[in-house]
Amino acid sequence: MTFRRRGLLVSVSTMAAYLRGRRCERYSFDHAMWFHRPFRADEWFLYDQESPISTGGRGLARGRIYDREGRLLVSVVQEGLFRKLGG
């Protein structure tokens, strides 16, 4: 579960810029994961992601991972720094 979470979530905070045709370099500088209950890694998961704020070159992203029955398994929070590519 923790293997690919570090870089994936921060990209949610730059999605609006990407959709407007702007490319950004992203850097993660703070992240945390909370495991709420045991689970099997070979099961189906829903990974819900959102970015409540992205301004001034910084972005905050949150994620929640649910099992098939809708139970919250993991909470994730990540803060990132981003800069426009190409000047």
DSSP file (Angstrom, degrees, kcal/mol; ACC not computed):
  #  RESIDUE AA STRUCTURE BP1 BP2  ACC     N-H-->O    O-->H-N    N-H-->O    O-->H-N    TCO  KAPPA ALPHA  PHI   PSI    X-CA   Y-CA   Z-CA
    1    1 A M              0   0    0      0, 0.0     3,-0.3     0, 0.0     4,-0.2   0.000 360.0 360.0 360.0 -37.4    0.0    0.0    0.0
    2    2 A T    >>  +     0   0    0      1,-0.2     3,-0.6     2,-0.1     4,-0.5   0.606 360.0  87.9 -85.4 -10.8    2.8    2.5    0.8
    3    3 A F  T 34 S+     0   0    0      1,-0.2     3,-0.2     2,-0.1    -1,-0.2   0.894 102.2  20.3 -59.5 -47.8    5.0    1.8   -2.2
    4    4 A R  T 3> S+     0   0    0     -3,-0.3     4,-0.8     1,-0.1    -1,-0.2   0.265  99.0  91.4-107.9  11.3    3.4    4.2   -4.8
    5    5 A R  H <> S+     0   0    0     -3,-0.6     4,-1.2    -4,-0.2    -1,-0.1   0.791  70.1  72.1 -79.3 -26.3    1.6    6.7   -2.5
    6    6 A R  H  < S+     0   0    0     -4,-0.5     4,-0.5    -3,-0.2    -1,-0.2   0.918 110.9  22.5 -60.5 -50.4    4.4    9.3   -2.1
    7    7 A G  H  > S+     0   0    0      1,-0.1     4,-0.6     2,-0.1    -1,-0.2   0.708 114.0  66.5 -92.1 -20.6    4.4   10.8   -5.6
    8    8 A L  H >< S+     0   0    0     -4,-0.8     3,-0.7     1,-0.2     4,-0.4   0.914  96.7  50.3 -70.3 -44.9    1.0   10.0   -6.8
    9    9 A L  G >< S+     0   0    0     -4,-1.2     3,-1.8     1,-0.2     4,-0.5   0.876 101.1  59.9 -68.6 -39.7   -1.2   12.1   -4.4
   10   10 A V  G >4 S+     0   0    0     -4,-0.5     3,-1.0     1,-0.3     4,-0.4   0.772  92.7  69.1 -63.1 -24.3    0.6   15.5   -4.9
   11   11 A S  G X< S+     0   0    0     -3,-0.7     3,-1.0    -4,-0.6    -1,-0.3   0.763  87.0  67.7 -65.3 -22.7   -0.2   15.4   -8.6
   12   12 A V  G X  S+     0   0    0     -3,-1.8     3,-1.2    -4,-0.4     4,-0.3   0.857  93.2  58.9 -62.7 -34.7   -3.9   15.9   -7.7
   13   13 A S  G <  S+     0   0    0     -3,-1.0    -1,-0.2    -4,-0.5    -2,-0.2   0.648 108.5  44.3 -73.0 -14.1   -3.0   19.4   -6.4
   14   14 A T  G <> S+     0   0    0     -3,-1.0     4,-2.0    -4,-0.4    -1,-0.3   0.279  81.7 103.4-109.0   9.7   -1.6   20.5   -9.8
   15   15 A M  H <> S+     0   0    0     -3,-1.2     4,-2.4     1,-0.2     5,-0.2   0.877  77.0  54.7 -61.7 -40.2   -4.5   19.0  -11.9
   16   16 A A  H  > S+     0   0    0     -4,-0.3     4,-1.0     1,-0.2    -1,-0.2   0.915 109.7  47.1 -62.0 -42.7   -6.2   22.3  -12.6
   17   17 A A  H  4>S+     0   0    0      1,-0.2     5,-2.5     2,-0.2     3,-0.4   0.903 111.2  52.3 -64.5 -40.7   -2.9   23.8  -14.0
   18   18 A Y  H ><5S+     0   0    0     -4,-2.0     3,-1.8     1,-0.2    -2,-0.2   0.902 105.9  53.4 -61.8 -42.2   -2.4   20.7  -16.2
   19   19 A L  H 3<5S+     0   0    0     -4,-2.4    -1,-0.2     1,-0.3    -2,-0.2   0.746 105.0  55.6 -67.3 -22.8   -5.9   20.9  -17.6
   20   20 A R  T 3<5S-     0   0    0     -4,-1.0    -1,-0.3    -3,-0.4    -2,-0.2   0.299 126.9-100.6 -89.4   8.7   -5.2   24.6  -18.6
   21   21 A G  T < 5S+     0   0    0     -3,-1.8     2,-0.5     1,-0.3    -3,-0.2   0.589  80.6 132.7  86.7  11.1   -2.1   23.4  -20.6
   22   22 A R      < -     0   0    0     -5,-2.5     2,-0.4    -6,-0.2    -1,-0.3  -0.818  44.5-148.5 -98.3 133.3    0.5   24.3  -18.0
   23   23 A R        -     0   0    0     -2,-0.5    62,-2.8    62,-0.3     2,-0.4  -0.830  16.8-168.5-100.9 139.2    3.2   21.8  -17.0
   24   24 A C  E     -A   84   0A   0     -2,-0.4     2,-0.5    60,-0.3    60,-0.2  -0.944  23.0-133.7-128.6 146.6    4.6   21.8  -13.5
   25   25 A E  E     -A   83   0A   0     58,-3.0    58,-2.1    -2,-0.4     2,-0.4  -0.865  33.0-155.4 -91.6 131.5    7.5   20.1  -11.7
   26   26 A R  E     -A   82   0A   0     -2,-0.5     2,-0.4    56,-0.2    56,-0.2  -0.884  15.4-175.2-117.4 142.4    6.2   18.7   -8.4
   27   27 A Y  E     -A   81   0A   0     54,-2.7    54,-3.0    -2,-0.4     2,-0.5  -0.998  16.9-143.2-135.1 130.6    8.0   17.9   -5.2
   28   28 A S  E     +A   80   0A   0     -2,-0.4    52,-0.2    52,-0.2     3,-0.1  -0.783  25.6 164.9 -89.8 131.4    6.6   16.3   -2.1
   29   29 A F  E     +     0   0A   0     50,-2.0     2,-0.3    -2,-0.5    51,-0.2   0.442  65.1  24.2-126.3  -0.2    7.9   17.6    1.2
   30   30 A D  E     +A   79   0A   0     49,-1.3    49,-3.1     2,-0.0    -1,-0.4  -0.878  63.3 154.7-160.9 129.9    5.5   16.3    3.7
   31   31 A H  E     -A   78   0A   0     -2,-0.3     2,-0.3    47,-0.2    47,-0.2  -0.993  11.9-175.2-153.9 155.5    3.2   13.2    3.8
   32   32 A A  E     -A   77   0A   0     45,-2.4    45,-2.1    -2,-0.3     2,-0.4  -0.993   7.8-158.7-150.1 151.1    1.5   10.9    6.2
   33   33 A M  E     -A   76   0A   0     -2,-0.3     2,-0.5    43,-0.2    43,-0.2  -0.996   3.3-161.5-132.3 138.8   -0.6    7.7    6.1
   34   34 A W  E     -A   75   0A   0     41,-2.7    41,-2.2    -2,-0.4     2,-0.7  -0.986   8.6-152.3-121.0 124.0   -2.9    6.3    8.8
   35   35 A F  E     -A   74   0A   0     -2,-0.5    39,-0.2    39,-0.2    38,-0.1  -0.859  13.8-178.8 -96.9 115.4   -3.9    2.7    8.7
   36   36 A H        -     0   0    0     37,-3.1    38,-0.2    -2,-0.7    -1,-0.1   0.763  62.3  -0.9 -90.4 -27.9   -7.3    2.3   10.3
   37   37 A R  S    S-     0   0    0     36,-0.9    -1,-0.2     0, 0.0     2,-0.0  -0.983  83.4 -84.4-156.9 159.5   -7.9   -1.4   10.1
   38   38 A P        +     0   0    0      0, 0.0     2,-0.3     0, 0.0    -2,-0.0  -0.325  49.7 168.8 -67.1 152.4   -6.3   -4.6    8.7
   39   39 A F        -     0   0    0     28,-0.0     2,-0.4    34,-0.0    28,-0.0  -0.970  36.3-107.4-155.7 164.7   -6.7   -5.4    5.0
   40   40 A R    >   -     0   0    0     -2,-0.3     3,-1.3     1,-0.1     0, 0.0  -0.860  20.1-143.1 -99.3 134.2   -5.4   -7.7    2.3
   41   41 A A  T 3  S+     0   0    0     -2,-0.4    -1,-0.1     1,-0.3     4,-0.1   0.648  97.1  61.9 -72.0 -14.9   -3.2   -6.1   -0.3
   42   42 A D  T 3  S+     0   0    0      2,-0.1    -1,-0.3    -3,-0.0     2,-0.1   0.259  87.6  96.5 -95.8  13.5   -4.6   -8.4   -3.1
   43   43 A E  S <  S-     0   0    0     -3,-1.3     2,-0.2     1,-0.1    -4,-0.0  -0.454  85.2 -87.7 -94.8 171.0   -8.2   -7.1   -2.7
   44   44 A W        -     0   0    0     -2,-0.1    24,-0.5     2,-0.0     2,-0.3  -0.561  47.0-172.7 -76.8 140.6  -10.1   -4.3   -4.6
   45   45 A F        -     0   0    0     -2,-0.2     2,-0.5    22,-0.1    22,-0.2  -0.971  22.5-144.1-134.2 151.0   -9.7   -0.7   -3.3
   46   46 A L  E     -B   66   0A   0     20,-2.1    20,-2.6    -2,-0.3     2,-0.7  -0.979  15.5-161.2-109.8 123.6  -11.3    2.6   -4.1
   47   47 A Y  E     -B   65   0A   0     -2,-0.5     2,-0.5    18,-0.2    18,-0.2  -0.886   6.6-167.5-109.1 101.8   -8.7    5.5   -3.8
   48   48 A D  E     -B   64   0A   0     16,-2.9    16,-2.5    -2,-0.7     2,-0.3  -0.789  10.4-175.5 -91.7 124.4  -10.6    8.8   -3.4
   49   49 A Q  E     +B   63   0A   0     -2,-0.5     2,-0.3    14,-0.2    14,-0.2  -0.934   9.3 165.2-125.9 145.5   -8.3   11.8   -3.9
   50   50 A E  E     -B   62   0A   0     12,-2.4    12,-3.1    -2,-0.3   -37,-0.1  -0.985  26.9-145.7-151.5 158.9   -8.9   15.6   -3.5
   51   51 A S  E     -     0   0A   0     -2,-0.3    10,-0.2    10,-0.2     3,-0.1  -0.910  10.7-175.5-127.5 103.4   -7.0   18.8   -3.2
   52   52 A P  E    S+     0   0A   0      0, 0.0     2,-0.3     0, 0.0     9,-0.1   0.741  74.0  16.8 -72.0 -21.5   -8.8   21.4   -1.0
   53   53 A I  E     +B   60   0A   0      7,-0.8     7,-2.5     2,-0.0     2,-0.2  -0.984  52.8 166.5-154.1 139.8   -6.2   24.1   -1.8
   54   54 A S  E     +B   59   0A   0     -2,-0.3     2,-0.3     5,-0.2     5,-0.2  -0.771  31.9 127.7-152.8 102.1   -3.4   24.8   -4.3
   55   55 A T  E >   +B   58   0A   0      3,-1.8     3,-1.4    -2,-0.2    -2,-0.0  -0.994  54.9  23.3-156.6 151.9   -2.0   28.3   -4.4
   56   56 A G  T 3  S-     0   0    0     -2,-0.3     3,-0.1     1,-0.3    -1,-0.1   0.792 128.1 -55.3  62.9  30.2    1.3   30.2   -4.3
   57   57 A G  T 3  S+     0   0    0      1,-0.3    25,-2.5    24,-0.1     2,-0.3   0.578 119.9  96.7  80.9   8.4    3.3   27.2   -5.5
   58   58 A R  E <   -BC  55  81A   0     -3,-1.4    -3,-1.8    23,-0.2     2,-0.3  -0.955  49.2-172.5-130.1 150.6    2.1   24.9   -2.8
   59   59 A G  E     -BC  54  80A   0     21,-2.3    21,-2.8    -2,-0.3     2,-0.4  -0.997  13.8-150.7-143.9 148.2   -0.7   22.3   -2.7
   60   60 A L  E     -BC  53  79A   0     -7,-2.5    -7,-0.8    -2,-0.3     2,-0.4  -0.960  18.1-174.8-116.1 134.6   -2.4   20.1   -0.2
   61   61 A A  E     - C   0  78A   0     17,-2.9    17,-2.7    -2,-0.4     2,-0.4  -0.978   5.8-165.5-131.4 144.8   -3.9   16.8   -1.2
   62   62 A R  E     -BC  50  77A   0    -12,-3.1   -12,-2.4    -2,-0.4     2,-0.3  -0.954   5.3-172.2-127.5 147.9   -5.9   14.2    0.8
   63   63 A G  E     -BC  49  76A   0     13,-2.9    13,-2.8    -2,-0.4     2,-0.4  -0.986   9.1-165.2-139.2 150.9   -6.7   10.7    0.0
   64   64 A R  E     -BC  48  75A   0    -16,-2.5   -16,-2.9    -2,-0.3     2,-0.5  -0.999   9.5-154.8-135.1 132.7   -9.0    8.0    1.4
   65   65 A I  E     -BC  47  74A   0      9,-2.8     8,-3.3    -2,-0.4     9,-1.5  -0.939  15.9-174.1-113.6 124.6   -8.7    4.3    0.6
   66   66 A Y  E     -BC  46  72A   0    -20,-2.6   -20,-2.1    -2,-0.5     6,-0.2  -0.801  18.1-129.1-116.2 154.0  -11.8    2.1    1.0
   67   67 A D    >   -     0   0    0      4,-2.0     3,-2.0    -2,-0.3   -22,-0.1  -0.343  44.7 -86.1 -89.4-178.8  -12.5   -1.6    0.7
   68   68 A R  T 3  S+     0   0    0    -24,-0.5   -23,-0.1     1,-0.3    -1,-0.0   0.780 128.7  54.6 -60.5 -29.4  -15.3   -3.1   -1.4
   69   69 A E  T 3  S-     0   0    0      2,-0.1    -1,-0.3     1,-0.0    -3,-0.0   0.440 120.7-106.6 -85.4   0.7  -17.8   -2.8    1.5
   70   70 A G    <   +     0   0    0     -3,-2.0     2,-0.3     1,-0.3    -2,-0.1   0.606  69.3 147.5  86.6  11.7  -17.1    1.0    1.8
   71   71 A R        -     0   0    0      1,-0.1    -4,-2.0     2,-0.0     2,-0.4  -0.655  53.5-115.8 -82.9 135.4  -15.0    0.8    5.0
   72   72 A L  E     + C   0  66A   0     -2,-0.3    -6,-0.2    -6,-0.2     3,-0.1  -0.570  40.6 167.6 -71.1 123.3  -12.3    3.3    5.4
   73   73 A L  E     +     0   0A   0     -8,-3.3   -37,-3.1    -2,-0.4   -36,-0.9   0.812  60.4  13.4-101.9 -45.0   -8.9    1.5    5.4
   74   74 A V  E     -AC  35  65A   0     -9,-1.5    -9,-2.8   -39,-0.2     2,-0.4  -0.994  55.2-156.5-141.2 139.6   -6.3    4.2    5.0
   75   75 A S  E     -AC  34  64A   0    -41,-2.2   -41,-2.7    -2,-0.3     2,-0.4  -0.952  17.1-170.5-113.7 139.9   -6.2    8.0    5.2
   76   76 A V  E     -AC  33  63A   0    -13,-2.8   -13,-2.9    -2,-0.4     2,-0.4  -0.985   9.4-178.3-133.0 139.1   -3.4    9.9    3.4
   77   77 A V  E     +AC  32  62A   0    -45,-2.1   -45,-2.4    -2,-0.4     2,-0.4  -0.999   7.5 176.7-135.2 138.6   -2.3   13.6    3.4
   78   78 A Q  E     -AC  31  61A   0    -17,-2.7   -17,-2.9    -2,-0.4     2,-0.4  -0.998  15.4-158.9-144.4 138.7    0.5   15.1    1.4
   79   79 A E  E     -AC  30  60A   0    -49,-3.1   -50,-2.0    -2,-0.4   -49,-1.3  -0.940  21.8-177.6-113.3 139.1    1.8   18.6    0.9
   80   80 A G  E     -AC  28  59A   0    -21,-2.8   -21,-2.3    -2,-0.4     2,-0.4  -0.913  24.9-137.1-137.7 163.2    3.8   19.5   -2.1
   81   81 A L  E     -AC  27  58A   0    -54,-3.0   -54,-2.7    -2,-0.3     2,-0.4  -0.938  26.1-174.6-114.3 137.6    5.7   22.3   -3.8
   82   82 A F  E     -A   26   0A   0    -25,-2.5     2,-0.3    -2,-0.4   -56,-0.2  -0.991   9.9-170.2-139.0 148.6    5.3   22.9   -7.5
   83   83 A R  E     -A   25   0A   0    -58,-2.1   -58,-3.0    -2,-0.4     2,-0.2  -0.985  32.3-105.9-134.6 144.4    6.9   25.2  -10.1
   84   84 A K  E     -A   24   0A   0     -2,-0.3     3,-0.5   -60,-0.2   -60,-0.3  -0.472  35.7-130.6 -68.1 135.2    5.9   26.0  -13.7
   85   85 A L  S    S+     0   0    0    -62,-2.8   -62,-0.3     1,-0.2    -1,-0.1  -0.608  82.6  32.5 -84.3 148.2    8.2   24.3  -16.3
   86   86 A G              0   0    0     -2,-0.2    -1,-0.2     1,-0.2    -2,-0.0   0.768 360.0 360.0  81.4  26.6    9.6   26.4  -19.1
   87   87 A G              0   0    0     -3,-0.5    -1,-0.2     0, 0.0    -2,-0.1   0.470 360.0 360.0  93.4 360.0   10.0   29.7  -17.4
